[in-house]
Amino acid sequence: MSDTDTSGLSSLESGLIPSSPPGFKSGFVGIVGRPNVGKSTLMNQLIGQKIAITSPIAQTTRNRLRGILTTPEAQIIFVDTPGIHKPQHQLGEVLVKNAQVAIRSVDVLLFVVDGSVPAGKGDAFIAELASHCEGPVLLGINKVDQQPADFQAIDQSYADMAQEHGWDWVKFSALSGDGLEQLQQRLIDHLEPGPYYYPPDLVTDQPERFIMGELIREQILLLTRKEVPHSTAIAIDLVEEQPTITRILATIYVERPSQKGILIGKGGTMLKAIGSAARQQIQKLIAGKVYLELFVKVQPKWRQSRSQLAELGYRVEE
């Protein structure tokens, strides 16, 4: 694939988007919720392929990432949004505004909550935002595999929230897959009849370069944890396809020299570990061998600058 292609392209390359059969449904489903409730894991599970990064660290999703699920009866375009939280910097403000835009622009809203703990103030805040969605809202209670034995009070806190707003609700585990068939069917039930928006075998509308950058960032989050949490951005500088291997050059931007030192590690060990793990994930994405070379550069306070955010691909969506 060229660097302008997207993942899963066979029918897009030939330009074939079939006519939908009678009774076919389609639409855009926004996935919203607090940080770290499992939104990205859920979307990856539903579409059957990893396109969104997952991490035990909160607030890892930065872009409105679209995942596409096509079944014989429907096409669901999932819009995974950043976790809604109180912004601490310009980047945070951009991310939360983009999540709020998603609430207003989708056909169905899936409000995901953490079923291992009772509803809290953060959930109540998002519930108020979700109540302004013009379309149906489905409350999704995730992490049922992590619920305590006396989960009834937890479920009741969310059932009360759903009843207050007149929402349907469903329980599931994005990690184990339990309840996802029921969730999928509930979402299809809420959709209106419509066409194929994308070719049936496409799983995302994001460029491969974007997914590559996210896979690199995921490994930074997993391997450095709290040392370099959210102050990294990835720029894919070169994707060069050769007969037997794809060469990728990427730059990791950080805000402080100390963070650069952590990412490189003693004798370059950390950067080598990040590159090795990311390369394995990218090889799965493109189904071929990859040579990945990473560079680290300091860009002071990039999260506070609208111009630098825009250069790195973070813009407020309309």
Contacts in CASP RR format, 6 or more apart in sequence:
PFRMAT RR
TARGET T0000
AUTHOR 0000-0000-0000
METHOD contacts of the structure
MODEL  1
MSDTDTSGLSSLESGLIPSSPPGFKSGFVGIVGRPNVGKSTLMNQLIGQK
IAITSPIAQTTRNRLRGILTTPEAQIIFVDTPGIHKPQHQLGEVLVKNAQ
VAIRSVDVLLFVVDGSVPAGKGDAFIAELASHCEGPVLLGINKVDQQPAD
FQAIDQSYADMAQEHGWDWVKFSALSGDGLEQLQQRLIDHLEPGPYYYPP
DLVTDQPERFIMGELIREQILLLTRKEVPHSTAIAIDLVEEQPTITRILA
TIYVERPSQKGILIGKGGTMLKAIGSAARQQIQKLIAGKVYLELFVKVQP
KWRQSRSQLAELGYRVEE
1 9 0 8 1.000
1 208 0 8 1.000
1 241 0 8 1.000
1 286 0 8 1.000
2 239 0 8 1.000
2 241 0 8 1.000
3 207 0 8 1.000
3 208 0 8 1.000
3 209 0 8 1.000
3 236 0 8 1.000
3 239 0 8 1.000
4 207 0 8 1.000
5 13 0 8 1.000
5 207 0 8 1.000
5 208 0 8 1.000
6 12 0 8 1.000
6 202 0 8 1.000
6 204 0 8 1.000
6 205 0 8 1.000
6 206 0 8 1.000
6 207 0 8 1.000
6 208 0 8 1.000
7 49 0 8 1.000
7 51 0 8 1.000
7 202 0 8 1.000
7 203 0 8 1.000
7 204 0 8 1.000
7 206 0 8 1.000
7 208 0 8 1.000
7 211 0 8 1.000
7 285 0 8 1.000
8 201 0 8 1.000
8 202 0 8 1.000
8 203 0 8 1.000
8 204 0 8 1.000
9 199 0 8 1.000
9 202 0 8 1.000
10 199 0 8 1.000
10 201 0 8 1.000
11 17 0 8 1.000
11 199 0 8 1.000
11 200 0 8 1.000
11 201 0 8 1.000
11 202 0 8 1.000
12 198 0 8 1.000
12 199 0 8 1.000
12 202 0 8 1.000
15 199 0 8 1.000
16 199 0 8 1.000
17 196 0 8 1.000
17 198 0 8 1.000
17 199 0 8 1.000
18 196 0 8 1.000
18 200 0 8 1.000
19 195 0 8 1.000
19 196 0 8 1.000
20 26 0 8 1.000
20 75 0 8 1.000
20 194 0 8 1.000
20 195 0 8 1.000
20 196 0 8 1.000
23 73 0 8 1.000
23 193 0 8 1.000
24 73 0 8 1.000
24 74 0 8 1.000
24 75 0 8 1.000
24 193 0 8 1.000
24 194 0 8 1.000
24 195 0 8 1.000
24 196 0 8 1.000
25 73 0 8 1.000
25 74 0 8 1.000
25 75 0 8 1.000
25 188 0 8 1.000
25 191 0 8 1.000
25 192 0 8 1.000
25 193 0 8 1.000
25 194 0 8 1.000
26 74 0 8 1.000
26 75 0 8 1.000
26 76 0 8 1.000
26 77 0 8 1.000
26 191 0 8 1.000
26 193 0 8 1.000
26 194 0 8 1.000
26 195 0 8 1.000
26 196 0 8 1.000
26 197 0 8 1.000
27 75 0 8 1.000
27 76 0 8 1.000
27 77 0 8 1.000
27 106 0 8 1.000
27 107 0 8 1.000
27 108 0 8 1.000
27 191 0 8 1.000
27 192 0 8 1.000
27 194 0 8 1.000
27 197 0 8 1.000
28 77 0 8 1.000
28 79 0 8 1.000
28 105 0 8 1.000
28 106 0 8 1.000
28 107 0 8 1.000
28 108 0 8 1.000
29 76 0 8 1.000
29 77 0 8 1.000
29 78 0 8 1.000
29 79 0 8 1.000
29 106 0 8 1.000
29 107 0 8 1.000
29 108 0 8 1.000
29 109 0 8 1.000
29 110 0 8 1.000
29 187 0 8 1.000
29 191 0 8 1.000
30 78 0 8 1.000
30 79 0 8 1.000
30 80 0 8 1.000
30 81 0 8 1.000
30 102 0 8 1.000
30 103 0 8 1.000
30 106 0 8 1.000
30 108 0 8 1.000
30 109 0 8 1.000
30 110 0 8 1.000
31 39 0 8 1.000
31 42 0 8 1.000
31 43 0 8 1.000
31 78 0 8 1.000
31 79 0 8 1.000
31 80 0 8 1.000
31 81 0 8 1.000
31 110 0 8 1.000
31 112 0 8 1.000
32 39 0 8 1.000
32 81 0 8 1.000
32 83 0 8 1.000
32 84 0 8 1.000
32 99 0 8 1.000
32 102 0 8 1.000
32 103 0 8 1.000
32 109 0 8 1.000
32 110 0 8 1.000
32 111 0 8 1.000
32 112 0 8 1.000
32 126 0 8 1.000
32 129 0 8 1.000
32 130 0 8 1.000
33 39 0 8 1.000
33 81 0 8 1.000
33 83 0 8 1.000
33 84 0 8 1.000
33 111 0 8 1.000
33 112 0 8 1.000
33 113 0 8 1.000
33 123 0 8 1.000
33 126 0 8 1.000
34 83 0 8 1.000
34 84 0 8 1.000
34 85 0 8 1.000
34 113 0 8 1.000
34 114 0 8 1.000
34 122 0 8 1.000
34 123 0 8 1.000
34 126 0 8 1.000
35 58 0 8 1.000
35 59 0 8 1.000
35 60 0 8 1.000
35 82 0 8 1.000
35 83 0 8 1.000
35 84 0 8 1.000
35 85 0 8 1.000
36 56 0 8 1.000
36 57 0 8 1.000
36 58 0 8 1.000
36 59 0 8 1.000
36 60 0 8 1.000
36 83 0 8 1.000
36 114 0 8 1.000
37 83 0 8 1.000
37 112 0 8 1.000
37 113 0 8 1.000
37 114 0 8 1.000
37 142 0 8 1.000
37 143 0 8 1.000
38 54 0 8 1.000
38 112 0 8 1.000
38 114 0 8 1.000
38 142 0 8 1.000
38 143 0 8 1.000
38 174 0 8 1.000
39 52 0 8 1.000
39 61 0 8 1.000
39 80 0 8 1.000
39 81 0 8 1.000
39 83 0 8 1.000
39 112 0 8 1.000
40 52 0 8 1.000
40 53 0 8 1.000
40 54 0 8 1.000
40 60 0 8 1.000
40 61 0 8 1.000
40 65 0 8 1.000
40 80 0 8 1.000
41 52 0 8 1.000
41 54 0 8 1.000
41 174 0 8 1.000
41 175 0 8 1.000
42 112 0 8 1.000
42 142 0 8 1.000
42 172 0 8 1.000
42 174 0 8 1.000
42 180 0 8 1.000
43 51 0 8 1.000
43 52 0 8 1.000
43 65 0 8 1.000
43 67 0 8 1.000
43 78 0 8 1.000
43 80 0 8 1.000
44 50 0 8 1.000
44 51 0 8 1.000
44 52 0 8 1.000
44 54 0 8 1.000
45 174 0 8 1.000
45 175 0 8 1.000
45 177 0 8 1.000
45 180 0 8 1.000
46 69 0 8 1.000
46 76 0 8 1.000
46 78 0 8 1.000
46 180 0 8 1.000
46 183 0 8 1.000
46 184 0 8 1.000
47 67 0 8 1.000
47 68 0 8 1.000
47 69 0 8 1.000
47 78 0 8 1.000
47 203 0 8 1.000
47 204 0 8 1.000
48 203 0 8 1.000
49 203 0 8 1.000
50 281 0 8 1.000
50 284 0 8 1.000
50 285 0 8 1.000
51 65 0 8 1.000
51 67 0 8 1.000
51 203 0 8 1.000
51 204 0 8 1.000
51 206 0 8 1.000
51 211 0 8 1.000
52 61 0 8 1.000
52 65 0 8 1.000
52 67 0 8 1.000
52 80 0 8 1.000
52 214 0 8 1.000
53 60 0 8 1.000
53 61 0 8 1.000
53 214 0 8 1.000
53 215 0 8 1.000
53 217 0 8 1.000
53 218 0 8 1.000
53 221 0 8 1.000
54 60 0 8 1.000
54 218 0 8 1.000
55 218 0 8 1.000
55 221 0 8 1.000
55 222 0 8 1.000
57 221 0 8 1.000
57 225 0 8 1.000
57 226 0 8 1.000
57 229 0 8 1.000
57 230 0 8 1.000
58 83 0 8 1.000
58 85 0 8 1.000
59 82 0 8 1.000
59 83 0 8 1.000
59 85 0 8 1.000
59 95 0 8 1.000
59 230 0 8 1.000
60 217 0 8 1.000
60 218 0 8 1.000
60 221 0 8 1.000
60 230 0 8 1.000
61 80 0 8 1.000
61 81 0 8 1.000
61 82 0 8 1.000
61 83 0 8 1.000
62 82 0 8 1.000
62 91 0 8 1.000
62 95 0 8 1.000
62 314 0 8 1.000
63 82 0 8 1.000
63 98 0 8 1.000
63 206 0 8 1.000
63 210 0 8 1.000
63 313 0 8 1.000
63 314 0 8 1.000
64 79 0 8 1.000
64 80 0 8 1.000
64 81 0 8 1.000
64 82 0 8 1.000
64 98 0 8 1.000
64 99 0 8 1.000
64 101 0 8 1.000
64 102 0 8 1.000
64 317 0 8 1.000
65 79 0 8 1.000
65 80 0 8 1.000
65 204 0 8 1.000
65 206 0 8 1.000
66 77 0 8 1.000
66 78 0 8 1.000
66 79 0 8 1.000
66 80 0 8 1.000
66 204 0 8 1.000
66 205 0 8 1.000
66 206 0 8 1.000
67 77 0 8 1.000
67 78 0 8 1.000
67 79 0 8 1.000
67 80 0 8 1.000
67 203 0 8 1.000
67 204 0 8 1.000
67 205 0 8 1.000
68 75 0 8 1.000
68 76 0 8 1.000
68 77 0 8 1.000
68 78 0 8 1.000
68 197 0 8 1.000
68 198 0 8 1.000
68 202 0 8 1.000
68 203 0 8 1.000
68 204 0 8 1.000
68 205 0 8 1.000
69 75 0 8 1.000
69 76 0 8 1.000
69 78 0 8 1.000
69 184 0 8 1.000
69 203 0 8 1.000
70 76 0 8 1.000
70 196 0 8 1.000
70 198 0 8 1.000
70 200 0 8 1.000
70 201 0 8 1.000
70 202 0 8 1.000
71 184 0 8 1.000
71 188 0 8 1.000
73 188 0 8 1.000
74 188 0 8 1.000
74 191 0 8 1.000
75 196 0 8 1.000
75 197 0 8 1.000
75 198 0 8 1.000
75 200 0 8 1.000
76 184 0 8 1.000
76 187 0 8 1.000
76 188 0 8 1.000
76 191 0 8 1.000
77 197 0 8 1.000
77 198 0 8 1.000
79 102 0 8 1.000
79 106 0 8 1.000
81 98 0 8 1.000
81 99 0 8 1.000
81 102 0 8 1.000
82 92 0 8 1.000
82 95 0 8 1.000
82 96 0 8 1.000
82 98 0 8 1.000
82 99 0 8 1.000
83 95 0 8 1.000
83 96 0 8 1.000
83 99 0 8 1.000
84 96 0 8 1.000
84 99 0 8 1.000
84 100 0 8 1.000
84 122 0 8 1.000
84 125 0 8 1.000
84 126 0 8 1.000
84 129 0 8 1.000
85 92 0 8 1.000
85 96 0 8 1.000
87 93 0 8 1.000
87 95 0 8 1.000
87 96 0 8 1.000
89 303 0 8 1.000
89 304 0 8 1.000
90 303 0 8 1.000
90 304 0 8 1.000
90 305 0 8 1.000
90 306 0 8 1.000
90 309 0 8 1.000
91 230 0 8 1.000
91 303 0 8 1.000
91 304 0 8 1.000
91 309 0 8 1.000
91 314 0 8 1.000
92 303 0 8 1.000
94 309 0 8 1.000
94 314 0 8 1.000
94 315 0 8 1.000
94 316 0 8 1.000
95 314 0 8 1.000
97 316 0 8 1.000
97 317 0 8 1.000
98 316 0 8 1.000
98 317 0 8 1.000
100 129 0 8 1.000
101 316 0 8 1.000
101 317 0 8 1.000
101 318 0 8 1.000
103 109 0 8 1.000
103 129 0 8 1.000
103 130 0 8 1.000
103 132 0 8 1.000
103 133 0 8 1.000
104 132 0 8 1.000
104 133 0 8 1.000
104 134 0 8 1.000
106 133 0 8 1.000
106 135 0 8 1.000
107 135 0 8 1.000
107 190 0 8 1.000
107 191 0 8 1.000
107 192 0 8 1.000
108 135 0 8 1.000
108 136 0 8 1.000
108 137 0 8 1.000
108 138 0 8 1.000
108 187 0 8 1.000
108 190 0 8 1.000
108 191 0 8 1.000
109 130 0 8 1.000
109 133 0 8 1.000
109 135 0 8 1.000
109 136 0 8 1.000
109 137 0 8 1.000
109 138 0 8 1.000
110 137 0 8 1.000
110 138 0 8 1.000
110 140 0 8 1.000
110 187 0 8 1.000
111 126 0 8 1.000
111 127 0 8 1.000
111 130 0 8 1.000
111 137 0 8 1.000
111 138 0 8 1.000
111 139 0 8 1.000
111 140 0 8 1.000
111 167 0 8 1.000
112 140 0 8 1.000
112 142 0 8 1.000
113 119 0 8 1.000
113 123 0 8 1.000
113 139 0 8 1.000
113 140 0 8 1.000
113 141 0 8 1.000
113 142 0 8 1.000
113 158 0 8 1.000
114 142 0 8 1.000
114 143 0 8 1.000
115 141 0 8 1.000
115 142 0 8 1.000
115 143 0 8 1.000
115 144 0 8 1.000
115 146 0 8 1.000
115 147 0 8 1.000
115 151 0 8 1.000
115 154 0 8 1.000
115 155 0 8 1.000
115 158 0 8 1.000
115 171 0 8 1.000
116 143 0 8 1.000
116 146 0 8 1.000
116 147 0 8 1.000
116 148 0 8 1.000
116 154 0 8 1.000
117 154 0 8 1.000
118 153 0 8 1.000
118 154 0 8 1.000
118 157 0 8 1.000
119 157 0 8 1.000
119 158 0 8 1.000
119 160 0 8 1.000
119 161 0 8 1.000
120 157 0 8 1.000
123 158 0 8 1.000
123 161 0 8 1.000
124 161 0 8 1.000
127 161 0 8 1.000
127 164 0 8 1.000
127 165 0 8 1.000
130 137 0 8 1.000
130 165 0 8 1.000
131 137 0 8 1.000
131 165 0 8 1.000
136 167 0 8 1.000
136 168 0 8 1.000
136 190 0 8 1.000
137 165 0 8 1.000
137 167 0 8 1.000
138 167 0 8 1.000
138 168 0 8 1.000
138 169 0 8 1.000
138 170 0 8 1.000
138 183 0 8 1.000
138 186 0 8 1.000
138 187 0 8 1.000
138 190 0 8 1.000
139 158 0 8 1.000
139 161 0 8 1.000
139 162 0 8 1.000
139 167 0 8 1.000
139 168 0 8 1.000
139 169 0 8 1.000
139 170 0 8 1.000
140 169 0 8 1.000
140 170 0 8 1.000
140 171 0 8 1.000
140 172 0 8 1.000
140 183 0 8 1.000
141 155 0 8 1.000
141 158 0 8 1.000
141 169 0 8 1.000
141 170 0 8 1.000
141 171 0 8 1.000
141 172 0 8 1.000
142 172 0 8 1.000
142 173 0 8 1.000
142 174 0 8 1.000
143 173 0 8 1.000
143 174 0 8 1.000
143 175 0 8 1.000
144 151 0 8 1.000
144 171 0 8 1.000
144 172 0 8 1.000
144 173 0 8 1.000
144 178 0 8 1.000
145 173 0 8 1.000
145 175 0 8 1.000
145 176 0 8 1.000
145 178 0 8 1.000
146 173 0 8 1.000
147 154 0 8 1.000
148 154 0 8 1.000
155 171 0 8 1.000
158 169 0 8 1.000
159 169 0 8 1.000
161 167 0 8 1.000
162 168 0 8 1.000
162 169 0 8 1.000
168 186 0 8 1.000
168 190 0 8 1.000
170 179 0 8 1.000
170 182 0 8 1.000
170 183 0 8 1.000
170 186 0 8 1.000
171 179 0 8 1.000
172 178 0 8 1.000
172 179 0 8 1.000
172 180 0 8 1.000
172 182 0 8 1.000
172 183 0 8 1.000
173 179 0 8 1.000
173 180 0 8 1.000
174 180 0 8 1.000
198 205 0 8 1.000
204 211 0 8 1.000
208 239 0 8 1.000
208 285 0 8 1.000
208 286 0 8 1.000
209 236 0 8 1.000
209 239 0 8 1.000
211 285 0 8 1.000
212 236 0 8 1.000
212 239 0 8 1.000
212 248 0 8 1.000
212 250 0 8 1.000
212 282 0 8 1.000
212 285 0 8 1.000
213 234 0 8 1.000
213 236 0 8 1.000
213 250 0 8 1.000
214 234 0 8 1.000
215 278 0 8 1.000
215 281 0 8 1.000
215 282 0 8 1.000
215 285 0 8 1.000
216 234 0 8 1.000
216 250 0 8 1.000
216 252 0 8 1.000
216 274 0 8 1.000
216 275 0 8 1.000
216 278 0 8 1.000
216 282 0 8 1.000
216 292 0 8 1.000
216 294 0 8 1.000
217 232 0 8 1.000
217 233 0 8 1.000
217 234 0 8 1.000
218 278 0 8 1.000
218 281 0 8 1.000
219 273 0 8 1.000
219 274 0 8 1.000
219 275 0 8 1.000
219 277 0 8 1.000
219 278 0 8 1.000
219 281 0 8 1.000
220 228 0 8 1.000
220 232 0 8 1.000
220 252 0 8 1.000
220 263 0 8 1.000
220 274 0 8 1.000
221 229 0 8 1.000
222 277 0 8 1.000
223 270 0 8 1.000
223 273 0 8 1.000
223 274 0 8 1.000
223 277 0 8 1.000
224 262 0 8 1.000
224 263 0 8 1.000
224 270 0 8 1.000
227 259 0 8 1.000
227 262 0 8 1.000
228 254 0 8 1.000
228 259 0 8 1.000
228 262 0 8 1.000
228 263 0 8 1.000
230 303 0 8 1.000
231 254 0 8 1.000
231 255 0 8 1.000
231 256 0 8 1.000
231 259 0 8 1.000
231 303 0 8 1.000
232 252 0 8 1.000
232 253 0 8 1.000
232 254 0 8 1.000
232 259 0 8 1.000
232 263 0 8 1.000
233 252 0 8 1.000
233 253 0 8 1.000
233 299 0 8 1.000
233 302 0 8 1.000
233 312 0 8 1.000
233 314 0 8 1.000
234 250 0 8 1.000
234 251 0 8 1.000
234 252 0 8 1.000
234 253 0 8 1.000
235 250 0 8 1.000
235 251 0 8 1.000
235 253 0 8 1.000
235 312 0 8 1.000
236 248 0 8 1.000
236 249 0 8 1.000
236 250 0 8 1.000
237 249 0 8 1.000
237 250 0 8 1.000
237 251 0 8 1.000
237 295 0 8 1.000
238 247 0 8 1.000
238 248 0 8 1.000
238 249 0 8 1.000
239 246 0 8 1.000
239 247 0 8 1.000
239 248 0 8 1.000
240 246 0 8 1.000
240 247 0 8 1.000
240 248 0 8 1.000
244 289 0 8 1.000
245 288 0 8 1.000
245 289 0 8 1.000
245 290 0 8 1.000
245 291 0 8 1.000
246 286 0 8 1.000
246 288 0 8 1.000
246 289 0 8 1.000
246 290 0 8 1.000
246 291 0 8 1.000
247 291 0 8 1.000
247 293 0 8 1.000
248 282 0 8 1.000
248 290 0 8 1.000
248 291 0 8 1.000
248 292 0 8 1.000
248 293 0 8 1.000
249 293 0 8 1.000
249 295 0 8 1.000
250 292 0 8 1.000
250 293 0 8 1.000
250 294 0 8 1.000
250 295 0 8 1.000
251 294 0 8 1.000
251 295 0 8 1.000
251 296 0 8 1.000
251 297 0 8 1.000
252 263 0 8 1.000
252 294 0 8 1.000
252 295 0 8 1.000
252 296 0 8 1.000
252 297 0 8 1.000
253 297 0 8 1.000
253 298 0 8 1.000
253 299 0 8 1.000
253 302 0 8 1.000
253 312 0 8 1.000
254 260 0 8 1.000
254 263 0 8 1.000
254 296 0 8 1.000
254 297 0 8 1.000
254 298 0 8 1.000
254 299 0 8 1.000
255 298 0 8 1.000
255 299 0 8 1.000
255 300 0 8 1.000
255 301 0 8 1.000
255 302 0 8 1.000
255 303 0 8 1.000
256 298 0 8 1.000
256 300 0 8 1.000
257 298 0 8 1.000
259 298 0 8 1.000
260 296 0 8 1.000
260 297 0 8 1.000
260 298 0 8 1.000
261 296 0 8 1.000
262 270 0 8 1.000
263 270 0 8 1.000
263 271 0 8 1.000
263 274 0 8 1.000
263 296 0 8 1.000
264 270 0 8 1.000
264 271 0 8 1.000
264 296 0 8 1.000
265 271 0 8 1.000
271 294 0 8 1.000
271 296 0 8 1.000
274 294 0 8 1.000
275 292 0 8 1.000
275 294 0 8 1.000
278 292 0 8 1.000
278 294 0 8 1.000
279 290 0 8 1.000
279 291 0 8 1.000
279 292 0 8 1.000
282 290 0 8 1.000
282 292 0 8 1.000
283 289 0 8 1.000
283 290 0 8 1.000
299 308 0 8 1.000
302 308 0 8 1.000
302 309 0 8 1.000
302 312 0 8 1.000
303 309 0 8 1.000
309 315 0 8 1.000
END
